[in-house]
């Protein structure tokens, strides 16, 4: 999933921090501290909403999973509320 930034300035700042992390100049925790002010937050959908989206589109769990580039079991877990986030 592509990151969405609050502005071009925040995008430049965050991408600079990612480059510093890649070369070992800052640690992961420091990089994460830049996520909140720079990135547009991702809202967690309720299990019922995820299932409703899939049902509205008339697609199976395996097909929905392929669209999202995740496993069918993850779609099932999301719909049942077992998992609430998909982290890279």
QUIQUICOR-V651886 format. One record per helix or strand. SS is the DSSP state (@ for helix, = for strand). FROM is the first residue (numbers start at 1). TO is the last residue. Records with the same first field share a line. If there is no record, write none. Layout:
SS=FROM-TO, FROM-TO
//
This chain:
==5-5, 39-39
@=8-22, 28-38, 47-56, 61-68, 72-80
//
